[in-house]
Amino acid sequence: LASAIMADDDACASMSTKAGADGEADQPKSKSNYDMDNSFLINTTEPRKNREETVAALESLHTGQRPTPCDVFGTGPLLLSDIPSECLPENGGKPVVMGIDEAGRGPVLGPMVYGAAFWAKDVDASVIPKDFNDSKQLSAEKRDELFEKIKSIPNIGFVVRVLHASEISRSMLRKDPYNLNAMSHDSAMQMIRAVLDAGVKIDTCYVDTVGIAGAYQSKLEKVFNGHSIRFVVEKKADANYAPCSAGSVVAKVSRDVMTAKWKYSEPSFEPIDGNNFGSGYPSDPKCKEWTEKNLGHPIFGYPDFARFSWAPMKKTMDEAGVTMRWEADDEEEDDPQQMSLNAFVVPKKSNGSGEQPKRKRARLGYHDKLGLTAVTELVVS
């Protein structure tokens, strides 16, 4: 199965690359001077050179073909905008206030997106839009309007960190689960580190909490000890602090655009009902109907747009997919209680050496079928 997955990924990569190349020929060229391969989003966290390049990179992130078709390894993209000129080290490096929030924590479909916004602490107040609020409480039209302002105002910098569904799933399903709270904390720290690495001084950072606010704030203070950053970690910080509200808008609009214009990395997958999956939350009737109709493969399940680690997806896979039985797991689960009782029984000695006979492990049927035997001796020629 592992080799089948690897082969499937290789095929997916080659076909998706071709599809991306063919797709570019059919689409009108952007008027920007920065028509670029968005693979740089994976390879660097350096800031964009100017606002024009920032907007082009953001468009590529939102609607472009993802650089790694199945996103099997590594983290998702992080995009750092150009830095406001007054905050650059060569221009005096005015310290900034920064805010961080996320969107899409609960859906079974699509990415979770972290957003951050920052500007000089002493910036002219008239430059910053007055109507920032928790983006979830704003209308879609108002969020879009504010995001356009953020993109058009050079005094405002921002960061976007995308955690694709596949990144979330493989992290939560690994042997030692990497839970969503830990991923959220690490994503916020990645964004802070990217801003610091660009030479920006952060005076205060407002963070909408994930988990216990006090513990999260202590964690940030410990990690960034020596940078003189004042952290304010609160519940509903996005409704109380303008930088955090702006970060919330960046995150929410980015996720909305990405899901609405999602490009599936599986070349042969054509979703029934298109992208009519509603909000992506399991309680949404449209989402429930879409997931019931779009189990793409009886073994491999859904496209990588779905979070396999979420309980509703596991349930659908159990009900509609093919049940997989792993012989090795069966062997490990053989009556552990009886085995522990047997450990107290001293077997008869097989010879006069004092050694006890070892329990022979049963061979897997797969090994018998292929005629595989254990290596008993290595011969070096």
Secondary structure by P-SEA (a helix, b strand, c coil): caaaaaaaaaaaaaaaaaaaaaaaaaccccccccccccccccccccccccaaaaaaaaaaaaccccccccccccccbbbbcccccccccccccccbbbbbbccccccccccbbbbbbbcccccccccccccccccccccaaaaaaaaaaaaacccccbbbbbbcaaaaaaaaaccccccaaaaaaaaaaaaaaaaaaacccccbbbbcccccaaaaaaaaaaaacccbbbbbbbcccccccaaaaaaaaaaaaaaaaaaaacccccccccccccccccccccccaaaaaaaaacccccccccccccccccaaaaaaaaaccbbbbbaaaaaaacaaaaaaaaccccccccccccccccccccccaaaaaaccccccccccc
